[in-house]
Amino acid sequence: MRPTFGLRFFLMSLLLLAGCSRNGEFPSRPITLLCPWSAGGGTDRVSRQVAKQLEALLGAPVNVVNATGGAGVTGHTRGVLARPDGYTLAMITPELAMLHWRGLTNITYHDFDPIILLNRDNAALFVREEAPWRTLAELEADIRRRPGEIKGAGTAFGGVWHIGVAGWMTHIGMQPNDVLWVSLNGSAPSLQELMAGGVDLVCCSVPEAQALLDGGRLRCLGIMAEKRMASEPDIPTFQELGVDWSLGGWRGVALPLGTPPERRDILQRALTQVVRSEEYQKFLSQANFGYAIEADAQFLRTLEASDKEYGEILTSPAFQDVQRQRIGPMAFPTILAGLLVLGVIGSAMTGGPTKNTDEYRFNRAGLLRIGVFLGGIVLFIVFADTTGYVLAGLALLLAFLAVLRVRMLTAIPLALLVVLPTYQIFAVYLRVPLPWGWLGW
């Protein structure tokens, strides 16, 4: 039996794509750097600077993906679960040492292969320039007068900057929740909310607020550090102001466990070259980020110490209220899942009672189609990382078209005309990371 035109077109397209696959030395295709926080924040800015320099050194695109949500759970989880082939790097932050203590995930630093620490910064407290508090003491006095009314932000609930404010409250004899914390996904949206009047104060590092500070729109009441910043000598430390509390953040790069040693070595050499470079240090200096570098065993010791420190803080009696949230991170996905189930049930019904009964009856054919659609999406999610976007996408679309009773002669060219241009636009031109599979695409 002679193959149909659609089948011949499909096989020719596969051969053409296979010929375009890159199988050279590592890296032979784009690398993804996962950032667990929003665009515009300090971690995002450091990530993009590292990606820019790493791209030049490795000769391959390095795409920063802001995997936000869940107080840092989403980004760190994606880093752990990524395929350990060297093509996915994870930017890790102190929240990695907090999330499991708060019961939000079971992921710890043990689930990563830490490569290098990139920088360190201390927390600082910011208010709008027109705010009524000129000093830390004035803000403290106002919080004592009306606990729970002044709103703060800086990161997600229970994140490092939230711990900074809660720790300050504890050290001055108040309750950690006497400042009402507004959970936002990083410093950038928090500062926007501060300028819009949605919150009263923000806790974050000085570099993250530098532009607004230099523009005279913010006032820094103090830095949670043991000594003043050389670049900001007029900003006092909390210890100078009589509060024995300091807190700092850090950022580093890690790989999923199981990454081949030869690829790990290539990435570590390149990252070390980036962090030691004059360009990177100039970027940190101009943005007021603190410089630090640690690798391998030294970085691992930092992660161990950070995990122990935050474990002691978050499990202490004073911080139990900080860990309690009215709405957990799975609340919204649970609501969506419930609505999806209701939608499936509703779509499978005839839409009204039958002539002979007041009971709704199910449309079996409609229910079957919905089951195939949902099952196909689940299978795509499960297998796309193994087979690749193109093969998985073609299989999914062909299955959908078959359920809709589209002839294969029409379905195969239609699927190719949808999937192949989509791959070309997003993976090649827009450099959006898509699952890589057996054939390298």
DRENROPA-131332 format. One line per field, with one value per residue (C-alpha): residue in one letter; x, y, z; chain. Coordinates in Angstrom, 3 decimals. Last residue first. Layout:
<mikes>
residu: (a/...)
X: (X/...)
Y: (Y/...)
Z: (Z/...)
chaine: (A/...)
</mikes>
This chain:
<mikes>
residu: (w/g/l/w/g/w/p/l/p/v/r/l/y/v/a/f/i/q/y/t/p/l/v/v/l/l/a/l/p/i/a/t/l/m/r/v/r/l/v/a/l/f/a/l/l/l/a/l/g/a/l/v/y/g/t/t/d/a/f/v/i/f/l/v/i/g/g/l/f/v/g/i/r/l/l/g/a/r/n/f/r/y/e/d/t/n/k/t/p/g/g/t/m/a/s/g/i/v/g/l/v/l/l/g/a/l/i/t/p/f/a/m/p/g/i/r/q/r/q/v/d/q/f/a/p/s/t/l/i/e/g/y/e/k/d/s/a/e/l/t/r/l/f/q/a/d/a/e/i/a/y/g/f/n/a/q/s/l/f/k/q/y/e/e/s/r/v/v/q/t/l/a/r/q/l/i/d/r/r/e/p/p/t/g/l/p/l/a/v/g/r/w/g/g/l/s/w/d/v/g/l/e/q/f/t/p/i/d/p/e/s/a/m/r/k/e/a/m/i/g/l/c/r/l/r/g/g/d/l/l/a/q/a/e/p/v/s/c/c/v/l/d/v/g/g/a/m/l/e/q/l/s/p/a/s/g/n/l/s/v/w/l/v/d/n/p/q/m/g/i/h/t/m/w/g/a/v/g/i/h/w/v/g/g/f/a/t/g/a/g/k/i/e/g/p/r/r/r/i/d/a/e/l/e/a/l/t/r/w/p/a/e/e/r/v/f/l/a/a/n/d/r/n/l/l/i/i/p/d/f/d/h/y/t/i/n/t/l/g/r/w/h/l/m/a/l/e/p/t/i/m/a/l/t/y/g/d/p/r/a/l/v/g/r/t/h/g/t/v/g/a/g/g/t/a/n/v/v/n/v/p/a/g/l/l/a/e/l/q/k/a/v/q/r/s/v/r/d/t/g/g/g/a/s/w/p/c/l/l/t/i/p/r/s/p/f/e/g/n/r/s/c/g/a/l/l/l/l/s/m/l/f/f/r/l/g/f/t/p/r/m)
X: (14.586/17.759/16.496/15.610/14.137/14.583/11.683/11.287/13.349/12.123/14.836/12.435/13.821/14.849/12.753/9.648/9.304/10.818/8.974/5.668/6.429/6.932/3.895/1.095/1.966/3.033/-0.304/-2.215/-0.120/-0.910/-4.601/-5.707/-4.685/-5.325/-9.012/-10.400/-12.712/-12.515/-10.921/-8.401/-7.653/-6.936/-4.666/-2.829/-2.316/-0.873/1.404/2.705/3.350/5.167/7.379/8.109/8.492/10.991/10.586/11.880/10.851/7.574/6.691/4.896/3.479/2.334/0.786/-1.201/-2.375/-3.420/-5.340/-7.260/-8.182/-8.950/-11.148/-12.988/-13.678/-14.934/-17.236/-18.699/-19.315/-20.935/-23.341/-24.343/-27.963/-29.529/-32.488/-35.998/-37.052/-38.858/-37.993/-34.397/-33.210/-30.725/-27.257/-26.624/-23.948/-20.280/-19.460/-20.836/-18.800/-15.630/-16.281/-16.883/-13.577/-11.816/-13.357/-12.027/-8.565/-8.591/-9.570/-6.812/-4.261/-5.298/-5.095/-1.807/0.383/-1.594/-4.175/-4.480/-0.772/0.949/4.735/5.081/2.919/5.462/8.309/8.582/8.308/11.492/11.098/11.673/14.755/16.516/15.823/16.998/20.403/20.767/19.900/22.217/25.095/24.648/24.368/27.498/29.349/28.336/29.718/33.073/33.034/32.312/32.747/32.596/32.661/31.449/30.816/28.055/25.654/25.889/24.645/27.851/29.974/28.137/28.387/32.082/32.679/31.011/32.988/36.292/35.880/36.177/32.457/32.430/35.611/34.203/31.000/32.949/35.072/31.975/30.064/32.833/33.402/29.692/29.719/32.595/31.007/27.688/24.745/23.384/21.933/20.357/22.797/23.468/24.156/24.359/22.722/23.051/20.969/21.927/20.437/21.538/19.913/21.254/18.980/20.462/20.605/24.264/23.295/20.592/23.232/23.269/22.971/25.312/28.249/26.380/29.145/31.259/28.231/27.985/28.993/27.313/24.392/20.620/20.809/18.869/16.100/16.556/14.465/12.943/11.997/15.259/16.256/19.287/17.027/14.595/17.455/19.168/16.171/17.425/20.997/20.133/18.816/15.170/12.639/9.829/7.661/4.168/2.388/-0.147/0.995/1.856/5.552/5.442/3.584/6.246/8.895/7.195/6.834/10.625/11.614/10.245/7.002/4.699/3.234/1.929/3.220/1.315/4.007/3.056/3.376/6.779/5.503/7.344/10.305/12.750/14.582/11.350/10.235/13.611/13.464/10.023/11.354/14.366/12.340/10.123/13.274/14.344/10.990/8.206/5.450/6.874/9.306/9.762/6.576/5.364/2.022/1.476/-1.782/-0.762/0.437/-0.884/1.047/3.982/4.236/4.349/7.170/9.174/8.782/9.991/12.968/13.938/14.192/12.380/8.975/6.101/6.549/7.236/10.499/8.775/9.999/12.917/14.474/17.701/18.734/22.348/23.801/25.987/27.244/27.831/28.133/29.284/28.430/25.991/24.748/21.181/18.832/20.911/20.217/16.673/13.408/10.649/8.262/5.998/6.397/7.862/11.178/11.184/10.878/13.515/16.983/16.021/14.640/18.270/18.642/19.326/19.778/19.275/21.110/19.513/21.435/23.943/22.212/20.550/16.940/15.219/13.486/15.754/15.754/12.017/11.577/13.756/11.782/8.340/9.006/10.275/7.380/4.985/5.472/8.098/10.053/11.665/13.492/16.910/18.058/21.715/22.445/25.578/29.181/30.248/32.128/29.814/26.712/28.197/28.680/25.063/23.711/25.666/24.331/20.823/20.949/22.301/19.423/16.856/18.183/18.030/14.508/13.528/11.919/10.337/12.001/12.937/15.465/16.057/19.049/18.303/21.047/20.631/22.105/25.448/27.001/28.771/30.468/28.530/25.248/23.102/19.907/19.208/19.397/16.795/14.502/14.790/14.233/11.152/9.743/10.247/8.408/5.393/5.151/5.238/2.494/0.294/0.771/-0.401/1.972/1.441/0.000)
Y: (19.096/17.034/13.846/11.987/14.972/18.596/20.281/23.948/26.909/30.182/31.522/33.910/33.031/29.392/27.838/30.049/30.763/27.549/25.304/26.988/26.749/22.963/22.309/24.021/23.229/19.741/19.088/20.378/18.251/15.140/15.919/16.401/13.035/11.647/12.546/14.687/12.705/15.139/12.315/11.919/15.657/15.467/12.443/14.167/17.231/15.214/13.098/16.155/17.995/15.027/14.638/18.378/19.098/16.347/12.626/12.625/16.090/15.766/12.469/13.446/16.819/15.397/12.385/14.693/16.785/13.665/12.377/15.643/15.611/11.886/12.200/15.165/13.146/10.201/12.426/13.895/10.422/9.295/12.255/12.047/12.289/15.015/13.860/15.318/12.334/11.424/14.358/14.560/17.163/19.794/20.542/17.121/16.455/15.804/19.504/19.985/17.111/18.367/21.918/20.765/18.881/21.942/24.161/21.842/21.803/25.610/25.829/23.373/25.331/28.504/26.928/25.111/27.925/28.083/30.705/31.888/31.417/30.187/30.263/33.721/32.663/29.985/32.480/33.321/29.648/28.765/26.423/29.144/30.595/27.313/25.970/29.258/28.867/25.149/25.562/28.560/26.664/23.698/25.960/27.865/24.572/23.500/26.750/26.015/22.390/23.274/26.965/30.305/33.831/37.047/40.613/42.733/44.391/48.192/48.331/49.930/47.621/44.461/45.317/46.210/42.857/41.100/42.986/42.581/38.830/36.623/35.755/35.031/32.939/30.916/30.415/29.174/26.782/25.536/24.988/22.990/20.950/20.122/18.989/16.570/15.408/14.426/16.042/13.517/15.942/18.996/21.905/24.861/28.582/30.954/33.952/35.259/37.118/38.811/39.352/41.358/41.988/43.573/46.618/49.697/52.039/51.269/47.598/48.324/49.819/53.479/54.762/57.704/55.536/54.183/52.879/51.623/49.866/50.240/47.505/44.664/44.440/44.839/48.176/51.211/53.735/53.932/56.742/56.387/58.717/60.640/59.349/57.606/55.619/54.782/53.505/51.704/49.726/46.281/47.354/48.255/44.780/44.195/45.119/47.344/49.722/51.220/49.014/49.775/53.386/53.174/53.683/50.799/48.568/49.183/48.430/45.129/44.242/44.627/43.111/39.636/37.723/39.585/38.477/41.448/41.202/42.963/44.295/43.122/39.635/38.865/39.880/42.587/42.540/44.583/41.490/39.773/42.656/42.794/39.052/39.402/42.163/40.151/36.927/38.695/39.625/35.948/34.542/33.538/35.155/36.118/38.989/42.633/43.696/45.584/46.865/48.970/48.023/44.863/46.688/50.247/52.164/49.736/50.037/53.826/53.638/51.319/53.681/56.613/54.590/53.590/57.251/59.852/58.214/60.290/58.877/61.479/59.823/56.465/53.804/51.373/48.829/47.045/43.399/42.468/41.319/38.399/37.381/34.613/31.312/28.498/24.984/23.386/19.917/20.100/17.774/18.019/21.787/20.951/19.986/18.562/21.358/23.948/22.529/25.739/24.070/22.730/26.223/27.907/26.792/27.047/30.490/31.543/31.749/29.303/30.165/26.874/25.744/23.626/22.386/20.358/17.045/16.496/16.841/19.390/18.159/19.976/23.248/23.087/22.660/25.702/27.888/26.759/26.690/30.281/31.649/29.425/31.297/32.312/30.440/33.501/31.905/33.310/31.997/31.194/31.032/29.065/30.140/29.034/32.187/34.721/32.994/32.859/36.615/37.361/34.629/35.969/39.485/38.115/36.109/39.053/41.211/38.479/37.908/41.634/42.142/43.326/40.070/38.069/35.397/31.710/32.296/29.228/29.493/27.600/26.607/26.765/24.035/22.341/22.909/20.550/19.275/18.824/17.012/19.802/18.567/20.134/16.800/15.400/18.278/17.494/13.789/14.474/16.804/14.161/11.582/13.883/14.899/11.240/10.434/13.312/12.354/8.833/5.890/3.351/0.000)
Z: (19.803/20.294/18.649/21.839/23.602/24.611/26.370/25.374/26.610/25.031/22.749/20.957/17.515/17.923/20.701/20.454/16.750/15.367/17.808/17.047/13.313/13.721/15.931/13.982/10.341/11.375/13.077/10.042/7.661/9.766/10.410/6.801/5.395/8.868/8.528/11.368/13.639/16.613/18.612/15.765/15.868/19.587/19.134/16.274/18.462/21.344/19.155/17.307/20.571/22.092/19.016/18.776/22.488/23.216/23.864/27.425/28.680/26.772/28.496/31.711/30.644/27.293/29.040/31.328/28.370/26.493/29.497/29.764/26.074/26.035/29.120/27.602/24.464/26.498/28.547/25.374/23.936/27.164/27.392/31.010/32.090/34.191/36.247/35.799/33.767/30.565/28.346/29.553/32.024/30.914/29.585/28.079/30.671/29.930/29.829/33.348/34.757/33.083/34.257/37.817/37.739/36.326/39.011/41.700/40.139/39.982/43.663/44.601/42.557/44.476/47.941/47.386/48.751/52.020/52.901/56.475/57.022/60.180/59.996/61.499/64.454/65.393/65.332/69.033/70.026/68.047/65.078/62.482/64.129/64.956/61.462/59.987/61.625/60.869/57.192/56.873/58.513/56.174/53.117/54.147/54.673/51.154/49.748/51.378/50.227/46.569/45.848/47.627/46.235/47.788/46.611/48.139/45.718/45.542/41.917/40.659/42.800/41.786/38.078/38.459/40.143/37.229/34.585/36.448/36.349/39.425/39.420/35.670/35.713/38.585/36.597/33.551/35.587/37.413/34.181/32.529/35.685/35.975/32.349/33.022/36.268/34.598/36.468/38.971/41.482/39.878/39.620/41.894/41.579/44.520/46.133/49.664/52.206/55.436/58.856/61.852/65.211/68.388/68.245/69.935/66.952/66.335/66.256/63.681/61.405/60.423/56.818/56.231/55.087/52.047/49.723/52.631/54.071/57.827/60.244/62.118/59.722/59.639/57.845/59.053/58.460/54.686/53.209/49.766/46.919/46.859/43.428/44.885/47.203/44.410/42.234/45.111/46.387/45.346/45.997/49.628/50.469/51.320/53.999/52.823/54.817/54.770/52.237/49.500/49.194/45.491/46.254/48.737/46.284/43.653/46.271/47.046/43.350/42.924/46.285/45.711/45.196/47.521/50.871/52.837/56.407/59.185/61.532/65.034/63.521/65.041/68.508/70.424/72.812/70.742/69.517/68.504/66.306/64.587/63.974/62.394/60.120/58.954/58.784/56.251/54.322/54.212/53.187/55.621/53.547/50.173/49.791/50.691/52.429/55.508/56.752/59.880/61.618/63.472/66.573/67.015/69.669/69.650/65.851/66.215/68.765/66.511/63.551/65.653/66.935/63.389/62.448/60.339/60.543/59.094/55.544/52.829/51.811/51.582/54.002/53.809/56.200/55.296/54.918/54.342/51.032/49.938/46.477/43.938/45.825/43.532/42.413/44.843/43.748/44.954/46.871/50.067/50.058/51.105/49.363/51.561/50.693/52.354/55.867/57.291/58.094/54.509/53.070/55.209/54.052/50.367/51.240/51.631/47.807/44.959/41.288/39.471/36.343/33.612/30.567/32.582/31.875/35.239/33.942/36.153/39.317/41.779/39.848/39.293/43.025/43.793/41.394/42.521/46.270/46.387/48.433/46.431/43.194/40.684/38.022/36.430/33.494/32.597/29.210/28.521/24.777/23.859/23.259/26.734/27.732/26.107/27.439/30.921/30.852/29.993/32.252/35.244/34.657/34.206/37.423/39.432/38.216/38.907/42.417/43.144/41.853/38.371/37.248/40.048/42.172/41.855/39.028/36.829/34.485/31.265/28.829/25.044/22.797/22.078/25.473/25.562/22.420/19.234/18.688/17.233/15.586/12.196/10.372/12.730/11.791/8.091/8.682/10.810/8.144/5.449/7.552/8.108/4.447/3.388/5.920/4.712/1.042/1.774/1.823/-1.030/0.000)
chaine: (A/A/A/A/A/A/A/A/A/A/A/A/A/A/A/A/A/A/A/A/A/A/A/A/A/A/A/A/A/A/A/A/A/A/A/A/A/A/A/A/A/A/A/A/A/A/A/A/A/A/A/A/A/A/A/A/A/A/A/A/A/A/A/A/A/A/A/A/A/A/A/A/A/A/A/A/A/A/A/A/A/A/A/A/A/A/A/A/A/A/A/A/A/A/A/A/A/A/A/A/A/A/A/A/A/A/A/A/A/A/A/A/A/A/A/A/A/A/A/A/A/A/A/A/A/A/A/A/A/A/A/A/A/A/A/A/A/A/A/A/A/A/A/A/A/A/A/A/A/A/A/A/A/A/A/A/A/A/A/A/A/A/A/A/A/A/A/A/A/A/A/A/A/A/A/A/A/A/A/A/A/A/A/A/A/A/A/A/A/A/A/A/A/A/A/A/A/A/A/A/A/A/A/A/A/A/A/A/A/A/A/A/A/A/A/A/A/A/A/A/A/A/A/A/A/A/A/A/A/A/A/A/A/A/A/A/A/A/A/A/A/A/A/A/A/A/A/A/A/A/A/A/A/A/A/A/A/A/A/A/A/A/A/A/A/A/A/A/A/A/A/A/A/A/A/A/A/A/A/A/A/A/A/A/A/A/A/A/A/A/A/A/A/A/A/A/A/A/A/A/A/A/A/A/A/A/A/A/A/A/A/A/A/A/A/A/A/A/A/A/A/A/A/A/A/A/A/A/A/A/A/A/A/A/A/A/A/A/A/A/A/A/A/A/A/A/A/A/A/A/A/A/A/A/A/A/A/A/A/A/A/A/A/A/A/A/A/A/A/A/A/A/A/A/A/A/A/A/A/A/A/A/A/A/A/A/A/A/A/A/A/A/A/A/A/A/A/A/A/A/A/A/A/A/A/A/A/A/A/A/A/A/A/A/A/A/A/A/A/A/A/A/A/A/A/A/A/A/A/A/A/A/A/A/A/A/A/A/A/A/A)
</mikes>
